[in-house]
């Protein structure tokens, strides 16, 4: 992944990397991304990771002002993350 100085572009690159379904971080294995993408109100924005509920949906999450995220309680659009293997 090539890093850029623009924060929005960096956010987009991180999201695209996570959307591949793989991560370099062991703690993130099994987590899913919020399906609301840019509209996610979580403090982490588009790269918000959540441990899926037993029914496979994203848990309830809110923004700083208490607004409910449109991705809350929805099915994720990406598979749970797996650890990337290095050749």
Long-range contacts (C-beta under 8 A, 24 or more apart in sequence): 11-45, 11-46, 11-47, 12-46, 14-46, 14-47, 15-46, 15-47, 18-47, 18-49, 18-78, 18-81, 19-78, 21-78, 21-79, 21-80, 21-81, 21-82, 22-81, 22-82, 22-83, 22-84, 23-81, 23-82, 23-83, 23-84, 24-83, 24-84, 26-83, 28-81, 29-80, 29-81, 29-82, 29-83, 30-80, 30-81, 31-80, 31-81, 32-58, 32-76, 32-78, 32-79, 32-80, 32-81, 33-76, 33-77, 33-78, 34-58, 34-61, 34-69, 34-71, 34-76, 35-71, 35-74, 35-75, 35-76, 35-77, 35-78, 36-69, 36-70, 36-71, 36-74, 37-71, 39-69, 39-70, 39-71, 40-69, 40-70, 40-71, 41-67, 41-68, 41-69, 42-69, 49-81, 52-76, 52-80
